[in-house]
Amino acid sequence: MKLQTVANRVWKEMTGKHDNNWGMNIENWDWVPGVGVIALLEYYESSGDPEVLVFLTEWVARNKHKAEETRVINSIAPYAVFPALYRLTGDEWLKEEAVRIADWLLKEAPKTREQALEHTVTEKADFSEQVWADTIFMAVLFLARTAKLVENKSYAEEALKQVLIHLRLLNDKEHHVLFHGWNCNSGDHMSGARWTRANAWIAAGVPLIVKEIAPLIAIPDELGQRYGCLLAGLVSFQQKDGLWSTVMDQPGFYREISGSAGIAYGLQIAMEQGLVDASPVYESAAERALQAILPYISEAGVVDGVSGGTPVMDSVEAYNRIPVYPALYGQGLVLMLLAKAPGRKESQE
C-alpha cells in the first residue's frame, strides 16, 4: 500500500469523533491532543493538504477556551502549532498567545534545583523536583518555535538550556541512551527505566528545536555530541524485527510502536538537517522501523501497539504491565514518520 494512502487514513482517524475516549479524543487541551495537532501540522507542511490546515485552525477556535483551565508543562504541547498557524493565517491572537505562554515558561513555570522545567501534569498528581524526558517535546519545542517567530534570543537560550540539562540529567553513561526521569530530591533515576517512548520524545524533539533556534544563537558542540551518542545508543537496542521494546534494554518486553516511530523519525530528520552525518546504519534502522510499524496500522488507520500514558513507574517491570491501546500520540508519532519517510512522495505517483 502507498505510504500516502496509509498516512491519509491515520490522520483521518485522528480527527474523527472519539467522545469519552481519553486516548483518541482530540477535542481536549492537553499533551495527548497536543502531540496530535503537532503531528497534523507536520503532515500538512509535508503534504500541503488544505483539509488538514482547515482542521487545525478550526480546532484551535473550538478548544482555545480550554487552555486556561490548567497551565502545566503537559498542557503547553498544543501551543506548539501556534507559530506556524500565525504565519499561515496572520491571526495576531496566535502570536500574542504564544508570547504570553513563552513568558510564563521563562518566568513562572516551576523549575527544579538544577533549573530544569519541572514536569507538571493536568491530572491530580504532584511530581515535585522531577525531570522527565517528555518535557522536551511537550514544552521546549513550543518555546523554540516561538523564539524563532518573534526572534527572541532569551527564549532560544532557555530552550537550549533545557535541552542540555535534560540530556545531562537523563543520560545513561553505560549505554548512551536516556532514562525516563530524574528525581532531584533523591538524586537518582528512580526506577532506572530506559523507557523507549521517553527516548523518542527527545530523539524527535531535539532536531525540531535546533532547527528553530540555530538562526538565533550558536549551538554548542556538546549538544551535537550528546545527541549523536544518543542516536548510536538507540540503534544498538533496535530488535531484529525493527522495533524497540517498551523498555529498550528488556527484549522480552512487548514491542512499542509510538516510541519506535518517534526514534525512527528522529533518525530521519537528524540526518536530513545535518545534526548527525547521514549513515547507512541510521538509514537502515529508520527504514526497518517503518516497515515493522506498517503492519500495526489497520485498514481504518488505527495504530495499534501503543503503550498507555504513564508517569515514571516504580520499577522497570511495571512498564511491561502498562496497557496497550490506540492513542493520539501513537497516531501522531507514526504520522510524523510517514510524513518524512524516504520514498513517501514517490509512493504517491
Protein Blocks (a to p, Z undefined) as FASTA:
>chain_A
ZZklmmmmmmmmmmmccehilklmmbbcdfklmmmmmmmmmmmmmnopaklmmmmmmmmm
mmmmmmmmpccfklmmmmmmmmmmmmmnopaklmmmmmmmmmmmmmmoccdfkopacddd
fbdcdfehiacfklmmmmmmmmmmmmmmnopaklmmmmmmmmmmmmmmmpcfknopacfb
dcfklopahjopacfklmmmmmmmmmmmmmmmmmmmccdfklmmmmmmmmmmmmmmpcfk
opacfblklmkbccdfklmmmmmmmmmmmmmnomaccdfklmmmmmmmmmmmmmmpcfko
paehiacdddddfbfklmmmpccdddfklmmmmmmmmmmgghklmmmZZ
